[in-house]
Amino acid sequence: MRSRHEVAVVQCPACGAQFDAPLWLILDGEEQPGLLQQLLDGRLRETQCPYCDAIGSLIAPLLYHDARYAQLILALPLSVASASEAEALAQHLVGLLHQQLLLEQLAEAEYLGHVQLAADLDDLQALLDHAAKQRELAAFMANSAWSWPQPATIELLEGLLQSHDPDQQQAFWQSLTVAQQSDLTLMLDRLATVVPMDSGLGDFLRRFIA
């Protein structure tokens, strides 16, 4: 099993009772889709007291792995104050993951030698959400029958996805040629007809389609 957890003894913040709760230290998104959804929903570190139902939270590092997308991301708690401590955590958790991957003959993959750091779980959620949007766009383009060069258009879309500042978005748009603006507008108009507007990708489209 690639994912790994420990049993943490938790003290309820409301009634003071103690109880056991799973503390996930390594999460494999392919292996544990239910836990991945909890992570994306912000519920992975939540605890619920079995005595009074009060909700609390656990603080610990989390190594996220998904071989399908060559993702290896370490989310660090705010208590990690130094680079040396972060490096030690990364080496420990990656080492545990490597032990399991060796059994599955997957430990030679190049991406496993590069750990991406996330500031916290919120940052990890944002990174995963961003990557999922990019995959959706790339898959849509790869399956389209349009005549313009697909790689160039995907690069333009990635540029928009990577910009969260309205001023930067406007500057990016103005930096495009008329032909590029036309291609991108057509692309976004087409996406708007196939992507549910209540999805995460819909939030992205609303910024650019009046």
Salt bridges, closest charged atoms under 4 A:
ASP28 OD2 - ARG2 NH1 3.23
ASP28 OD2 - HIS65 ND1 2.69
GLU30 OE1 - ARG2 NH1 3.61
ASP41 OD2 - ARG43 NH2 3.28
ASP66 OD2 - ARG68 NH2 2.59
GLU104 OE1 - ARG2 NH2 2.70
ASP129 OD2 - LYS133 NZ 3.29
ASP203 OD1 - ARG206 NH1 2.52
